[in-house]
Amino acid sequence: MTGSKTRETSTTSEEHLIKNMSNLFSSTNWSRTFRALRHPNFRLFFWGQLVSVIGIWMQVTAQQWLVYRITGSQTSLGLVTFVNFLPVLLLSLFMGVIVDQFPRRKLLLITKSWFMLLAGLLALLTWLDIIQYWHILLLAFLLGIGNALDMPTRQAFVVEMVDDDKSDVMNAIGLNSTLFNIARIIGPAIGGAIVATLGEAPAFFINGLSYLAVIFALLLMKFSFPPITSSRTNPLEKMKDGFRYIFGEKAILGLVVMVAAFSMVGFGALTLVPVFAMDVLHIGATGFGHLLSWQGGGALIGALLLVIYGDHFHKGKTLLFSRLLLGPAIIGLALSRTPWVSMAFMALLGYSFITQLVFTNTLIQTIVPDELRGRVLSTYTWALGGFYPIGSLGMGFLGDQIGAPGAALLSGVGCILLVLVNLVTFPSMQKLN
């Protein structure tokens, strides 16, 4: 009798497990998990961007390696990042007015074509073996001008691609981050292998070609509502309206301020990764690509968790948790001398980066009214992309003075202190959901 009950209980448990597994993999769950892809325009953009961003990460890997190879200077690495993002710091706030005034698809077609041209020039100069450090700085600055417009436009365009359905905004942002981090795994690995075998020029050339995918995707899109039309309102007045809104909403102000602080103190430590690969871990260009791929792997896990379970997370508390992880991850990277341990810390660092950026972006997108979205998102991209180069330049300078491990250690400690500042200065941020 007891045996019969045991078999019965066992059978019930197995049936329960099978039912749960069936529910997990049911078409309803999958359609909910990837629901932003039901919008044709977002679907086109997703696949076009995936190809393009793989190319971008190939170029990032090859360019960082090229700079350190021809200069041997950590400050030079930081200066390239600084020059690349300087236009974002200087122009992003004004670009937000443009994003709110002109059709966003047309703006993206302009920026993607500009990026393709610059990648082609970098490939040609490198292939002809006449590339010099100042060439890289100039091209990085020109790329930054395009990014100052591209970043807020791309962020604001998400809502248009999901047909103004705000319930799908976080899912779309999560899926966009997922593709970005799939590319971050694939791109650096391919880029590192290409640099190790063929040199940097082919990686730059492939990146140039990859922009065709997203350009074609943008051209194929169709919208059922009228696009944004230009306005005659004074641009400076429109910019002031955006600032008034931000300073009037403490939650939005806190999100922007903390992104700026973490970009400068924490994200800048990424500038030192090629130094760790070459001089600390001695794993070469291929190993450098693997470090970046592991960072992408951690970020991909974070993005997928947000895509699948994002609606169940408390946004403010999860944002704080992701920031708590950043400092220890950078400190671990600074202290490690074993490649696989360093890669594990890079994965944790990637997870922390992506979760806090997705939640910050989502909170801004859902709180801010439509007519101010471009201007407020331009402030977010200004905080993210504008202060990152300052941190990169500082990290590069510190790395030359006290070594990359010492500079990264200071960065990690700084991130831990910033969490305390966050809790004291913006306590209401943890209540956002």
Secondary structure as GFF3:
##gff-version 3
##sequence-region A 1 433
A	DSSP	alpha_helix	2	24	.	.	.	ID=ss1
A	DSSP	alpha_helix	27	33	.	.	.	ID=ss2
A	DSSP	three_ten_helix	35	38	.	.	.	ID=ss3
A	DSSP	alpha_helix	40	71	.	.	.	ID=ss4
A	DSSP	alpha_helix	74	101	.	.	.	ID=ss5
A	DSSP	alpha_helix	104	127	.	.	.	ID=ss6
A	DSSP	alpha_helix	133	161	.	.	.	ID=ss7
A	DSSP	three_ten_helix	166	168	.	.	.	ID=ss8
A	DSSP	alpha_helix	169	197	.	.	.	ID=ss9
A	DSSP	alpha_helix	201	220	.	.	.	ID=ss10
A	DSSP	alpha_helix	235	248	.	.	.	ID=ss11
A	DSSP	alpha_helix	250	265	.	.	.	ID=ss12
A	DSSP	three_ten_helix	267	272	.	.	.	ID=ss13
A	DSSP	alpha_helix	273	275	.	.	.	ID=ss14
A	DSSP	pi_helix	276	280	.	.	.	ID=ss15
A	DSSP	alpha_helix	284	309	.	.	.	ID=ss16
A	DSSP	three_ten_helix	310	312	.	.	.	ID=ss17
A	DSSP	alpha_helix	315	335	.	.	.	ID=ss18
A	DSSP	alpha_helix	339	367	.	.	.	ID=ss19
A	DSSP	three_ten_helix	370	372	.	.	.	ID=ss20
A	DSSP	alpha_helix	373	402	.	.	.	ID=ss21
A	DSSP	alpha_helix	404	425	.	.	.	ID=ss22
A	DSSP	three_ten_helix	427	431	.	.	.	ID=ss23
###
